[in-house]
Amino acid sequence: MITLLTRYIGSTIVIAINILIWVYQYETRSQLESVSFNFEKITRYGQYWRFISSTFTHINLVHLALNSISLWQLRFLEQSIGLYQYVKYSFFILLSSNLMMMFFISIVNIQRPTLNLKDRNYIGYSCVCFGLSTYYSLIHFGFSNLSIFTSLLFTQILFPNASFIGHLFEFNAELGGSPGSTTSRIINGILIRNSGRISNQAEDMV
């Protein structure tokens, strides 16, 4: 068992961090709003650390378990690309998906202020899980594989409160390569034009 865990040291450490943070927050009865991704607090008070804190926070044990299982299933990606690349891609997905969320919410706040997305809270490591799943799918199966999009739909059906927008941006982060890429601009344009329909599915917590 120890050999198995050390073989996938990156995945093991991330899962352990998620578990330890959840246990700490549960024991201390921490308010999720104090560490969540919140556009208003990030922009008004410069609390950019919320990019990190919100990612490693989970709303309950089920949320934590699902993301931990997803991460462990992706351990073979770490083995195939190496620990350094695994950590690098994970951080890139974390950062880019949060930045895209900031961009999207700022546009929606101008065009559809009644949606009030700037005051909503988002948490969870699923942003990285979906991004890594997309990367794994692309390098092994190419664009023809739709299993990742199917998993997104199942997630939305099973957990209606999950942020459809947030999860979609993880695909954008990996497919587009960067917020300034052509693919990214196209997807952002589609999202903005359909912001009213999509944003109705966004809830306070991922």
C-alpha positions as CSV (number, residue, x, y, z in Angstrom):
1,M,0.0,0.0,0.0
2,I,2.8,2.4,0.9
3,T,4.6,1.6,-2.3
4,L,1.4,2.3,-4.3
5,L,1.0,5.7,-2.6
6,T,4.6,6.7,-3.1
7,R,4.5,5.7,-6.7
8,Y,1.8,8.4,-7.2
9,I,3.2,10.9,-4.8
10,G,1.6,14.0,-6.4
11,S,-1.9,12.6,-6.4
12,T,-1.5,11.2,-2.9
13,I,-0.3,14.6,-1.5
14,V,-3.1,16.5,-3.1
15,I,-5.7,14.1,-1.8
16,A,-4.2,14.3,1.7
17,I,-4.2,18.1,1.6
18,N,-7.9,18.1,0.6
19,I,-8.8,15.7,3.4
20,L,-6.7,17.5,6.1
21,I,-8.3,20.9,5.1
22,W,-11.8,19.4,5.2
23,V,-11.2,17.9,8.6
24,Y,-9.8,21.1,10.0
25,Q,-12.8,23.1,8.6
26,Y,-15.2,20.6,10.0
27,E,-13.7,20.5,13.4
28,T,-13.4,24.3,13.6
29,R,-16.8,24.9,12.0
30,S,-15.2,27.3,9.6
31,Q,-17.6,29.3,7.3
32,L,-17.1,28.3,3.7
33,E,-17.8,31.9,2.6
34,S,-14.6,32.9,4.3
35,V,-12.4,30.9,1.8
36,S,-14.6,30.5,-1.3
37,F,-14.1,32.0,-4.7
38,N,-16.1,35.2,-4.5
39,F,-15.7,37.8,-7.3
40,E,-16.8,40.8,-5.2
41,K,-14.3,40.0,-2.4
42,I,-11.5,39.2,-4.8
43,T,-11.9,42.5,-6.8
44,R,-12.9,44.8,-4.0
45,Y,-10.4,43.6,-1.3
46,G,-7.7,42.0,-3.5
47,Q,-8.2,38.6,-1.9
48,Y,-6.6,36.7,-4.7
49,W,-5.6,33.9,-2.3
50,R,-9.2,32.8,-2.7
51,F,-8.1,31.2,-6.0
52,I,-6.1,28.7,-3.9
53,S,-8.3,28.4,-0.7
54,S,-11.5,27.8,-2.7
55,T,-9.9,25.1,-4.7
56,F,-8.9,23.0,-1.7
57,T,-12.2,23.5,0.1
58,H,-15.2,21.1,-0.1
59,I,-18.7,21.6,1.1
60,N,-19.2,18.2,2.6
61,L,-17.9,14.6,2.8
62,V,-19.6,13.5,-0.4
63,H,-18.1,16.4,-2.4
64,L,-14.6,15.6,-0.9
65,A,-15.0,11.9,-1.7
66,L,-16.0,12.4,-5.3
67,N,-13.1,14.7,-6.0
68,S,-10.7,12.4,-4.2
69,I,-11.9,9.4,-6.2
70,S,-11.5,11.4,-9.4
71,L,-8.0,12.4,-8.5
72,W,-7.0,8.8,-7.7
73,Q,-8.4,7.6,-11.0
74,L,-6.2,10.2,-12.7
75,R,-3.0,8.9,-11.0
76,F,-1.9,7.2,-14.2
77,L,-1.7,10.6,-15.8
78,E,0.9,11.6,-13.2
79,Q,2.8,8.4,-14.0
80,S,2.8,9.0,-17.7
81,I,3.8,12.6,-17.8
82,G,5.9,12.7,-14.6
83,L,5.5,14.5,-11.3
84,Y,6.8,17.9,-12.4
85,Q,4.5,18.1,-15.4
86,Y,1.6,16.9,-13.3
87,V,2.1,19.6,-10.8
88,K,2.7,22.2,-13.5
89,Y,-0.5,21.4,-15.4
90,S,-2.5,21.2,-12.2
91,F,-1.4,24.7,-11.2
92,F,-2.0,26.0,-14.7
93,I,-5.6,24.6,-14.7
94,L,-6.3,26.0,-11.3
95,L,-5.0,29.5,-12.2
96,S,-6.5,29.8,-15.7
97,S,-9.9,28.5,-14.8
98,N,-10.1,31.0,-11.9
99,L,-9.0,33.8,-14.2
100,M,-11.6,32.8,-16.8
101,M,-14.3,32.8,-14.2
102,M,-13.2,36.3,-13.2
103,F,-13.4,37.5,-16.8
104,F,-16.8,35.8,-17.4
105,I,-18.4,37.2,-14.3
106,S,-17.1,40.7,-15.0
107,I,-18.7,40.6,-18.5
108,V,-22.0,39.1,-17.2
109,N,-22.0,41.7,-14.4
110,I,-22.0,44.5,-17.1
111,Q,-24.5,42.9,-19.5
112,R,-26.8,41.0,-17.0
113,P,-26.3,42.6,-13.5
114,T,-29.6,41.1,-12.3
115,L,-28.0,37.7,-12.2
116,N,-25.7,38.9,-9.4
117,L,-23.0,36.4,-10.0
118,K,-20.4,38.6,-8.4
119,D,-21.7,37.8,-4.9
120,R,-21.9,34.0,-5.4
121,N,-19.4,31.6,-3.8
122,Y,-17.7,28.6,-5.5
123,I,-15.5,25.9,-4.0
124,G,-14.0,22.5,-4.8
125,Y,-11.0,20.8,-6.5
126,S,-13.2,19.6,-9.3
127,C,-11.9,22.5,-11.4
128,V,-8.5,20.7,-11.5
129,C,-10.1,17.3,-11.8
130,F,-12.1,18.1,-14.9
131,G,-9.1,19.9,-16.5
132,L,-6.8,17.0,-15.9
133,S,-9.4,14.6,-17.2
134,T,-9.7,16.7,-20.4
135,Y,-5.9,16.7,-20.8
136,Y,-5.8,12.9,-20.3
137,S,-8.6,12.3,-22.7
138,L,-6.9,14.5,-25.4
139,I,-3.5,12.9,-25.2
140,H,-4.9,9.3,-25.3
141,F,-8.1,9.6,-27.4
142,G,-8.0,13.0,-29.2
143,F,-11.0,15.3,-29.8
144,S,-13.2,12.4,-30.8
145,N,-13.7,11.2,-27.2
146,L,-16.8,12.7,-25.6
147,S,-16.5,10.9,-22.2
148,I,-15.4,14.0,-20.4
149,F,-18.4,16.0,-21.6
150,T,-20.6,13.1,-20.6
151,S,-19.2,13.1,-17.1
152,L,-19.9,16.9,-16.9
153,L,-23.6,16.2,-17.9
154,F,-23.9,13.4,-15.3
155,T,-22.3,15.7,-12.7
156,Q,-24.9,18.3,-13.5
157,I,-27.8,15.8,-13.4
158,L,-26.7,14.2,-10.1
159,F,-25.7,17.5,-8.4
160,P,-27.9,20.4,-9.8
161,N,-26.1,22.8,-7.4
162,A,-22.8,22.2,-9.1
163,S,-21.4,25.1,-11.0
164,F,-21.9,24.3,-14.7
165,I,-20.0,27.5,-15.6
166,G,-17.0,26.7,-13.4
167,H,-16.7,23.1,-14.7
168,L,-17.0,24.3,-18.3
169,F,-14.1,26.7,-17.9
170,E,-11.8,23.8,-16.9
171,F,-12.4,22.3,-20.4
172,N,-11.7,25.8,-21.8
173,A,-8.5,26.1,-19.8
174,E,-7.1,22.8,-21.2
175,L,-8.5,23.0,-24.7
176,G,-7.6,26.6,-25.3
177,G,-4.2,26.4,-23.7
178,S,-4.5,30.0,-22.3
179,P,-7.1,32.7,-21.9
180,G,-5.8,34.5,-25.0
181,S,-6.0,31.5,-27.3
182,T,-8.4,31.3,-30.3
183,T,-10.3,28.4,-28.8
184,S,-10.7,30.2,-25.5
185,R,-12.0,33.4,-27.2
186,I,-14.6,31.4,-29.2
187,I,-15.8,29.5,-26.1
188,N,-15.9,32.7,-24.1
189,G,-18.0,34.3,-26.8
190,I,-20.5,31.5,-26.8
191,L,-20.7,31.6,-23.0
192,I,-21.2,35.3,-22.9
193,R,-24.0,35.2,-25.6
194,N,-25.8,32.5,-23.6
195,S,-25.0,33.9,-20.2
196,G,-28.6,34.3,-19.2
197,R,-29.4,30.6,-19.8
198,I,-26.3,29.1,-18.4
199,S,-26.0,31.3,-15.4
200,N,-29.4,30.2,-14.1
201,Q,-27.8,26.9,-13.3
202,A,-25.1,28.4,-11.1
203,E,-25.7,28.1,-7.4
204,D,-23.9,29.4,-4.3
205,M,-21.6,26.4,-3.8
206,V,-20.0,24.0,-6.2
